Amino acid sequence: MNARSVAVTSLLVSALLATPCLGQEGAESLVTDTVYTKPQQLVNVGHGRRMNLYCRGSGSPTVILDAGMGDSTISWALVQPAIAAKTRVCSYDRAGLGFSDGSSRPSTASNTADDLHTLLKAARVAPPYVLVGHSAAGMYIRVYADRYPNEVVGMVSVEGSHEDQWVRGWAIGAPGQQAKWDSFLKEYGSCVDEAKRGLVAGTPAYKKCVGDPDPRFSPAINEAQARYASTVRWQAAAASERQAVAYASADQTRATRKHYGDMPIIVLTHSPYPKAKDETQEERNQRTLLWESLHLDVAAMSSRGVNEVVPNSGHYIQYDHPQVVIDAVNQAVAIARGQFSKQ
């Protein structure tokens, strides 16, 4: 999770697509590995652009970890080492995020899938893959699996976004929910201009656009994140993802196939869903039911699909209950291997 991701209001059901979800003050750092203070492997993906890739372990299928909106490889710090004990596993930074170079293209689900395919080919990370996506990346991995069906043998959606959550979520509560979202996009879109002028620590612009250190990360990791979050390329990439997620990316995901045969699809859904200050309990109940039904829809896209509700967890299940994510990924890998053995 990236502490620099800007908080989204409760307008978006429970998805919290860019929510920092900071840990409690004074909490012991969960992530201290210095690998997250610098690029792991910068892979040339053409046109003078490089993307950061971090692979561990060996075996097939390879697990590909795709972080939530505005996030980086560090989202998987508590799960990638354990998965590496079973098979090869790679995390990466999307264009402009983490340590990856920026792109001239919008950060849509379609362009993300294209970038990932180019990256894996350039890095010689051969299929088959089990794709794991958190939050917005729950849509990105479905677009990839639809576009490259012969490469993907399983998917794990960790609190994954759904293409219909915005339209249906905006219909809950008082009118004007979409207008609030668009106002949010405009407000935080100004961070690109702030970065061009120079984001200085201690200023209101810095606090809004870069944010506070995340107590779950070591000081060294927080310093590294603050450096790249202050850049124009990171702010532009984060803004582009936000602009696309409810519109272009949702449309692109909506156009994908609705059933993936017997491919294992495991969906993880957090619980409970606390009521926000600006909503009634009835609105919260409706949003909770909507979020769960959307996740059930994704699980139903396979005859081997399952939706698992994870109690006492927030949006970042991989931090709150990493073993649940590890077990889900290992299960998808085991099912895929079983299918290989029958061929």
Secondary structure, 3 states (H helix, E strand, C coil): CCCCCCCCCCCCCCCCCCCCCCCCCCCCCCECCHHHHCCCCEEEEECCEEEEEEEECCCCCEEEEECCCCCCHHHHCCCHHHHHCCCCEEEECCCCCCCCCCCCCCCCHHHHHHHHHHHHHHCCCCCCEEEEEECCHHHHHHHHHHHCCCCEEEEEEECCCCCCHHHHHHCCCCCCHHHHHHHHHHHHHHHHHHHHHCCCCCCHHHHHHCCCCCCCECHHHHHHHHHHHCCHHHHHHHHHHHHHHCCHHHHHHHCCCCCCCCCCEEEEEECCCCCCCCCCHHHHHHHHHHHHHHHHHHHCCCCCEEEEEECCCCCCHHHHCHHHHHHHHHHHHHHHHHHHHHC
